Amino acid sequence: MSRKKNKSKHLATISLAVMGGGFVATFPFQDSLWGIILQGGFEAGLVGGLADWFAVTALFRHPLGIPIPHTALLPKNRKRIIAAIISMLENDWLTKESIRKKISSISFTEKLFHLAQNSLSGQHVRNAVVNLIQHLLYSIDSKKLAPIIAEELKLKLKDLDVSNYLPLAIDQLLNRKYDEKALDFILKEVDDWAKRDSTKERLGRMAVDALENIKADGFMQFALKSFTNIVNEEKLGNIIQGLIQKGVKSFSDPFNQNRQTLLFHINTKLQAIKSDENLALELNTIKEQMISEWKLEDKITEFVEQLKEKASSLIELPNFYEGYLLPLLSKALENLKADNEKVVAIESWIQNQISIFADNNHAKIGKLVEENLEKLDNKTLIDMIENNVGKDLQWIRVNGAVCGFLIGLILVGLKLIF
């Protein structure tokens, strides 16, 4: 830029020197026609070049350093020029409406999607995402989170109505034959109990006591006395023990009619429980009491800490990002791109936010330009303008000299003619 400026300056100076030299060189030829015509042309060119030199120089500084009125226009009118530039930017070139129109013509989502696709597999994004997840993971306070989870869990459990799940539980109980398993368990326990010697002795003693306490008259009293003299506690215990074991064995037989009858009655009772409102109410009351007294905070804290440790171990795996996270992010991005409604909503939101930001900060455009211009001293500002438009300004001087020369020739010619 400086070279072009210097070159144009030299050209303007040369043109002015040519006009001055030509004017001086024609003095010896004033008696000839061509000498008069050329001297008039060079004279007019010299006047035009000097006048344009004065005009161009007066824009930026005092010509020859002389403080002539109405010169050095740029330094004197700096404030007005800056204000005019700012006004032109804010009100003509970069108006709010033009900025909004430009924003609405830009497809931000397309650019964002393209940027995201190209960046997801990059090392910088990988490190940033992994570090962000680790930071979020470590920032979780288990002790503060536990009461919130416990409260929400209790509310959800309290909202569960046992009456809705009681029939399902009973159906599962019957489908899995827990009624038969429960009966077999009871029968086994009874059989184990009946086999014990202590049980036999206790049963015999209880039977003898019962016989002795029976009140009867006459022949019945005599028969009971005779029977108790024949049998003792051991024999009675053996008899009762055998009866119990025989009964248990018969009820353990899957094809035993008594067993089938008992299971039928159990099944009937269980079916009736499905619609038992009092039982459902009682179960709901027990449930709510248990939930209210349930201390979950410590368990949840421990559980959250275990989850954090497992998540931290997973994140530290070498292939965590490429093997787990990158496919999820890529798929989520593709799904988002395919959802035209969401894309339109995101695009509208981005454009609206940028427009609001531009509207709220529109005045700062002029302020920014003003601050940057105010940082420049007069010399730097003048050099900047001359570097950008100096070539055209210097050509004004050249054109002034050339046009003056041509006009001078015409005027001298007309003068000689008339």
WOJOJO-V566096 format. One record per pair of residues at least 4 apart in sequence whose C-alpha atoms are under 7 Angstrom apart, sorted by the first residue. I is the first residue (numbers start at 1). J is the second residue. D is the distance in Angstrom with one decimal. If there is no record, write none. Layout:
i = [I & I]
j = [J & J]
d = [D & D]
This chain:
i = [1 & 1 & 2 & 2 & 3 & 4 & 4 & 5 & 5 & 5 & 5 & 6 & 7 & 8 & 8 & 8 & 9 & 9 & 10 & 11 & 12 & 12 & 12 & 12 & 12 & 13 & 14 & 15 & 15 & 15 & 16 & 16 & 16 & 16 & 17 & 18 & 19 & 19 & 19 & 19 & 20 & 20 & 20 & 21 & 22 & 22 & 23 & 23 & 23 & 26 & 26 & 26 & 26 & 29 & 30 & 30 & 31 & 32 & 33 & 34 & 35 & 36 & 37 & 37 & 37 & 37 & 38 & 38 & 39 & 40 & 40 & 40 & 40 & 41 & 41 & 41 & 41 & 41 & 41 & 42 & 42 & 43 & 44 & 44 & 44 & 44 & 45 & 45 & 45 & 45 & 45 & 45 & 45 & 46 & 46 & 47 & 48 & 48 & 48 & 48 & 49 & 49 & 49 & 49 & 49 & 50 & 51 & 52 & 52 & 52 & 52 & 53 & 53 & 54 & 54 & 55 & 56 & 57 & 57 & 58 & 58 & 58 & 58 & 58 & 59 & 59 & 59 & 59 & 60 & 60 & 60 & 60 & 60 & 61 & 61 & 62 & 62 & 62 & 62 & 62 & 72 & 73 & 74 & 75 & 77 & 78 & 79 & 80 & 81 & 82 & 82 & 83 & 84 & 85 & 86 & 86 & 87 & 88 & 88 & 89 & 89 & 89 & 90 & 90 & 90 & 91 & 94 & 94 & 95 & 96 & 96 & 97 & 98 & 99 & 100 & 100 & 101 & 102 & 103 & 104 & 107 & 108 & 108 & 109 & 109 & 110 & 111 & 112 & 113 & 114 & 115 & 116 & 119 & 120 & 120 & 121 & 122 & 123 & 124 & 125 & 126 & 126 & 127 & 128 & 129 & 130 & 131 & 132 & 133 & 134 & 135 & 136 & 137 & 141 & 142 & 142 & 142 & 142 & 143 & 145 & 146 & 146 & 146 & 146 & 147 & 147 & 148 & 149 & 150 & 150 & 150 & 151 & 152 & 153 & 154 & 154 & 155 & 156 & 158 & 161 & 162 & 162 & 162 & 162 & 163 & 165 & 166 & 166 & 167 & 167 & 168 & 169 & 170 & 170 & 171 & 172 & 173 & 173 & 174 & 174 & 177 & 178 & 179 & 180 & 181 & 182 & 183 & 184 & 184 & 185 & 186 & 187 & 187 & 188 & 189 & 190 & 191 & 191 & 191 & 192 & 193 & 194 & 194 & 194 & 194 & 194 & 196 & 197 & 198 & 199 & 200 & 200 & 200 & 200 & 201 & 201 & 201 & 201 & 202 & 203 & 203 & 203 & 204 & 204 & 204 & 204 & 204 & 205 & 205 & 206 & 207 & 207 & 208 & 208 & 209 & 210 & 216 & 216 & 217 & 218 & 219 & 220 & 221 & 222 & 223 & 224 & 225 & 226 & 227 & 228 & 231 & 231 & 232 & 233 & 234 & 235 & 236 & 237 & 238 & 239 & 240 & 241 & 242 & 243 & 244 & 245 & 246 & 247 & 248 & 249 & 250 & 251 & 251 & 251 & 256 & 257 & 258 & 259 & 260 & 261 & 262 & 263 & 264 & 265 & 266 & 267 & 268 & 269 & 270 & 272 & 276 & 277 & 278 & 279 & 280 & 281 & 282 & 283 & 284 & 285 & 286 & 287 & 288 & 289 & 290 & 296 & 297 & 298 & 299 & 300 & 301 & 302 & 303 & 304 & 305 & 306 & 307 & 308 & 309 & 310 & 311 & 312 & 313 & 314 & 315 & 319 & 320 & 320 & 321 & 321 & 322 & 323 & 324 & 325 & 326 & 327 & 328 & 329 & 330 & 331 & 332 & 333 & 334 & 335 & 336 & 336 & 337 & 339 & 340 & 341 & 342 & 343 & 344 & 345 & 346 & 347 & 348 & 349 & 350 & 351 & 352 & 353 & 354 & 355 & 356 & 357 & 358 & 363 & 364 & 365 & 366 & 367 & 368 & 369 & 370 & 371 & 376 & 376 & 377 & 378 & 379 & 380 & 381 & 382 & 383 & 384 & 385 & 385 & 386 & 389 & 390 & 391 & 392 & 394 & 395 & 396 & 397 & 398 & 399 & 400 & 401 & 402 & 403 & 404 & 405 & 406 & 407 & 408 & 409 & 410 & 411 & 412 & 413 & 414]
j = [5 & 387 & 6 & 387 & 7 & 8 & 391 & 9 & 387 & 390 & 391 & 10 & 11 & 12 & 391 & 394 & 13 & 394 & 14 & 15 & 16 & 394 & 395 & 397 & 398 & 17 & 18 & 19 & 398 & 401 & 20 & 46 & 49 & 401 & 21 & 22 & 23 & 42 & 45 & 46 & 24 & 42 & 46 & 25 & 26 & 42 & 39 & 42 & 43 & 30 & 35 & 38 & 39 & 35 & 35 & 36 & 35 & 36 & 37 & 38 & 39 & 40 & 41 & 409 & 412 & 413 & 42 & 409 & 43 & 44 & 408 & 409 & 412 & 45 & 405 & 406 & 407 & 408 & 409 & 46 & 405 & 47 & 48 & 404 & 405 & 408 & 49 & 401 & 402 & 403 & 404 & 405 & 408 & 50 & 401 & 51 & 52 & 400 & 401 & 404 & 53 & 397 & 398 & 400 & 401 & 54 & 55 & 56 & 396 & 397 & 400 & 57 & 397 & 58 & 63 & 59 & 393 & 61 & 63 & 62 & 63 & 71 & 72 & 73 & 71 & 72 & 73 & 74 & 72 & 73 & 74 & 75 & 382 & 71 & 72 & 66 & 67 & 68 & 71 & 72 & 76 & 77 & 78 & 378 & 81 & 82 & 83 & 84 & 85 & 86 & 370 & 87 & 88 & 89 & 90 & 366 & 91 & 92 & 93 & 93 & 94 & 366 & 94 & 95 & 366 & 95 & 98 & 99 & 99 & 100 & 359 & 101 & 102 & 103 & 104 & 355 & 105 & 106 & 351 & 351 & 111 & 112 & 347 & 113 & 347 & 114 & 115 & 116 & 117 & 118 & 119 & 120 & 125 & 125 & 126 & 126 & 126 & 127 & 128 & 129 & 130 & 321 & 131 & 132 & 133 & 134 & 135 & 136 & 137 & 138 & 139 & 140 & 308 & 145 & 146 & 301 & 304 & 305 & 301 & 149 & 150 & 297 & 300 & 301 & 151 & 297 & 152 & 153 & 154 & 296 & 297 & 155 & 156 & 157 & 158 & 291 & 159 & 160 & 288 & 284 & 166 & 280 & 283 & 284 & 280 & 169 & 170 & 274 & 171 & 274 & 172 & 173 & 174 & 270 & 175 & 176 & 177 & 178 & 178 & 179 & 181 & 182 & 183 & 184 & 185 & 186 & 187 & 188 & 252 & 189 & 190 & 191 & 248 & 192 & 193 & 194 & 195 & 245 & 248 & 196 & 199 & 199 & 200 & 241 & 244 & 245 & 200 & 201 & 202 & 203 & 204 & 237 & 238 & 241 & 205 & 233 & 234 & 237 & 206 & 207 & 237 & 240 & 208 & 233 & 234 & 236 & 237 & 209 & 233 & 210 & 211 & 236 & 212 & 233 & 213 & 214 & 220 & 221 & 221 & 222 & 223 & 224 & 225 & 226 & 227 & 228 & 229 & 230 & 231 & 232 & 235 & 236 & 236 & 237 & 238 & 239 & 240 & 241 & 242 & 243 & 244 & 245 & 246 & 247 & 248 & 249 & 250 & 251 & 252 & 253 & 256 & 256 & 258 & 259 & 260 & 261 & 262 & 263 & 264 & 265 & 266 & 267 & 268 & 269 & 270 & 271 & 272 & 273 & 274 & 276 & 280 & 281 & 282 & 283 & 284 & 285 & 286 & 287 & 288 & 289 & 290 & 291 & 292 & 293 & 294 & 300 & 301 & 302 & 303 & 304 & 305 & 306 & 307 & 308 & 309 & 310 & 311 & 312 & 313 & 314 & 315 & 316 & 317 & 320 & 320 & 323 & 324 & 325 & 325 & 326 & 326 & 327 & 328 & 329 & 330 & 331 & 332 & 333 & 334 & 335 & 336 & 337 & 338 & 339 & 342 & 343 & 343 & 343 & 344 & 345 & 346 & 347 & 348 & 349 & 350 & 351 & 352 & 353 & 354 & 355 & 356 & 357 & 358 & 359 & 360 & 361 & 362 & 367 & 368 & 369 & 370 & 371 & 372 & 373 & 374 & 375 & 380 & 381 & 381 & 382 & 383 & 384 & 385 & 386 & 387 & 388 & 389 & 390 & 390 & 393 & 394 & 395 & 396 & 398 & 399 & 400 & 401 & 402 & 403 & 404 & 405 & 406 & 407 & 408 & 409 & 410 & 411 & 412 & 413 & 414 & 415 & 416 & 417 & 418]
d = [6.2 & 6.0 & 6.1 & 6.3 & 6.0 & 6.1 & 6.9 & 6.1 & 6.1 & 6.0 & 5.6 & 6.1 & 6.2 & 6.2 & 5.5 & 5.8 & 6.2 & 5.9 & 6.0 & 6.1 & 6.3 & 5.8 & 6.7 & 5.8 & 5.0 & 6.1 & 6.0 & 6.3 & 5.9 & 6.6 & 6.2 & 6.3 & 5.8 & 6.5 & 5.8 & 5.8 & 6.1 & 5.0 & 5.8 & 5.1 & 6.3 & 7.0 & 5.8 & 5.9 & 6.2 & 5.8 & 5.3 & 4.9 & 5.6 & 6.6 & 5.8 & 7.0 & 5.4 & 4.7 & 5.1 & 5.2 & 6.9 & 6.3 & 6.3 & 5.9 & 5.9 & 6.1 & 6.3 & 5.8 & 5.7 & 6.6 & 6.1 & 6.7 & 5.9 & 6.1 & 5.3 & 6.1 & 5.9 & 6.0 & 4.3 & 6.2 & 7.0 & 4.0 & 4.5 & 5.9 & 5.4 & 6.2 & 6.0 & 4.8 & 5.3 & 4.8 & 5.9 & 4.3 & 5.9 & 6.8 & 3.9 & 3.8 & 6.9 & 6.0 & 6.0 & 6.0 & 6.1 & 5.0 & 5.1 & 5.0 & 5.9 & 5.4 & 6.7 & 5.0 & 4.0 & 6.0 & 6.2 & 6.0 & 6.7 & 5.0 & 6.0 & 5.9 & 5.6 & 5.9 & 6.4 & 6.7 & 6.5 & 5.9 & 5.9 & 5.7 & 6.1 & 4.4 & 4.9 & 6.4 & 6.4 & 5.3 & 4.8 & 5.7 & 4.8 & 6.1 & 5.4 & 6.9 & 6.3 & 6.5 & 3.9 & 5.6 & 5.6 & 6.6 & 5.5 & 5.1 & 6.4 & 5.9 & 5.6 & 6.2 & 6.1 & 6.1 & 6.1 & 6.0 & 6.2 & 6.2 & 6.7 & 6.0 & 6.0 & 6.2 & 6.1 & 5.0 & 5.7 & 5.1 & 6.3 & 4.9 & 5.2 & 7.0 & 5.1 & 5.3 & 6.5 & 5.3 & 6.2 & 6.4 & 6.3 & 6.1 & 6.3 & 6.1 & 6.1 & 6.1 & 6.1 & 5.8 & 6.4 & 6.8 & 6.3 & 6.4 & 6.6 & 6.0 & 6.4 & 5.9 & 5.7 & 6.1 & 6.0 & 6.0 & 6.1 & 6.3 & 6.0 & 5.8 & 6.4 & 6.0 & 7.0 & 6.9 & 6.2 & 6.1 & 6.1 & 6.0 & 6.1 & 6.8 & 5.9 & 6.0 & 6.2 & 6.2 & 6.0 & 6.1 & 6.0 & 6.1 & 6.1 & 6.6 & 6.7 & 6.1 & 5.8 & 5.2 & 6.1 & 6.6 & 5.8 & 6.4 & 6.0 & 5.2 & 5.5 & 5.4 & 6.0 & 5.6 & 6.2 & 6.0 & 6.1 & 5.9 & 6.2 & 6.2 & 6.2 & 6.2 & 6.0 & 6.3 & 6.3 & 6.8 & 6.1 & 6.8 & 5.9 & 6.1 & 6.7 & 5.9 & 5.2 & 6.2 & 6.2 & 6.1 & 6.1 & 4.9 & 6.2 & 6.1 & 6.2 & 6.8 & 6.0 & 6.0 & 6.2 & 5.3 & 6.0 & 6.4 & 6.3 & 5.8 & 6.2 & 6.1 & 6.0 & 6.2 & 6.1 & 6.0 & 6.6 & 6.2 & 6.1 & 6.0 & 5.8 & 6.1 & 6.0 & 6.0 & 6.2 & 5.9 & 6.4 & 7.0 & 6.7 & 5.9 & 7.0 & 5.9 & 6.9 & 6.8 & 6.5 & 6.2 & 6.1 & 6.0 & 6.1 & 4.6 & 6.3 & 6.0 & 6.1 & 6.9 & 6.4 & 5.8 & 6.1 & 6.1 & 5.1 & 6.9 & 6.2 & 4.2 & 5.8 & 4.8 & 3.7 & 6.2 & 5.3 & 6.1 & 6.2 & 6.7 & 6.2 & 6.2 & 6.2 & 6.4 & 5.8 & 5.0 & 5.2 & 6.5 & 6.2 & 6.2 & 6.3 & 6.2 & 6.1 & 6.2 & 6.2 & 6.4 & 6.3 & 6.6 & 5.8 & 6.6 & 6.2 & 5.9 & 6.2 & 6.2 & 6.2 & 5.8 & 6.0 & 6.3 & 6.2 & 6.2 & 5.9 & 6.1 & 6.1 & 6.1 & 6.2 & 6.2 & 6.1 & 6.6 & 6.4 & 6.4 & 6.7 & 5.0 & 6.4 & 6.1 & 6.1 & 6.2 & 6.1 & 6.3 & 6.2 & 6.0 & 6.1 & 6.2 & 6.2 & 6.2 & 6.3 & 6.3 & 6.9 & 6.6 & 6.3 & 6.0 & 6.1 & 6.1 & 6.1 & 6.2 & 6.2 & 6.0 & 6.1 & 6.2 & 6.1 & 6.1 & 6.0 & 6.3 & 5.9 & 6.0 & 6.0 & 6.2 & 6.1 & 6.0 & 6.2 & 6.3 & 6.3 & 6.2 & 6.2 & 6.2 & 6.0 & 5.9 & 6.2 & 6.2 & 6.2 & 6.3 & 6.7 & 6.7 & 5.7 & 5.2 & 5.3 & 6.5 & 4.7 & 5.5 & 5.1 & 7.0 & 6.7 & 6.1 & 6.0 & 6.0 & 6.0 & 6.1 & 6.2 & 6.1 & 6.1 & 6.2 & 6.2 & 6.3 & 7.0 & 7.0 & 6.5 & 6.3 & 6.1 & 6.2 & 6.1 & 6.0 & 6.0 & 6.1 & 6.1 & 6.1 & 6.0 & 6.1 & 6.2 & 6.0 & 6.1 & 6.1 & 6.0 & 6.0 & 6.1 & 6.1 & 5.5 & 6.4 & 5.8 & 6.3 & 6.0 & 6.0 & 6.2 & 6.1 & 6.0 & 6.3 & 5.9 & 5.9 & 6.1 & 6.0 & 6.1 & 6.1 & 6.3 & 6.0 & 5.9 & 6.4 & 5.9 & 6.9 & 4.0 & 6.4 & 6.0 & 6.2 & 6.5 & 6.6 & 5.9 & 5.9 & 6.3 & 6.2 & 5.7 & 5.8 & 6.1 & 6.3 & 6.0 & 5.8 & 6.3 & 6.4 & 6.1 & 6.1 & 6.0 & 6.1 & 6.0 & 6.1 & 6.2 & 6.1]
